Amino acid sequence: MRGFWSLLRFKRRVEERGVIAWDCNEKSLDGFNPEIGWVRVDLRRLFHIHRVYELKRRRLQSKASRKPSLRRVLEKYSRRER
């Protein structure tokens, strides 16, 4: 697996407080710093919202193929997922 680097640019001088290694999964964002320890951001609620709109869009796609008036509604849900 190849490493991933993120570069942050600041307009003012910022004192560094160490480095955190991040791991991103579907349901959590985990970070580790030897001085701080583990940092965990729970993304389950965000994943749930994403999944709900994905299922709504899937149902609308099947209905919009038969009923053209639903295409506008489908476009609305497709924009929300971007």
HELIX and SHEET records of a PDB file:
HELIX    1   1 ARG A   44  ALA A   64  1                                  21    
HELIX    2   2 PRO A   68  LEU A   70  5                                   3    
HELIX    3   3 ARG A   71  GLU A   81  1                                  11    
SHEET    1   A 3 ALA A  21  CYS A  24  0                                        
SHEET    2   A 3 SER A  28  ASN A  33 -1                                        
SHEET    3   A 3 GLY A  37  ASP A  42 -1                                        
END                                                                             
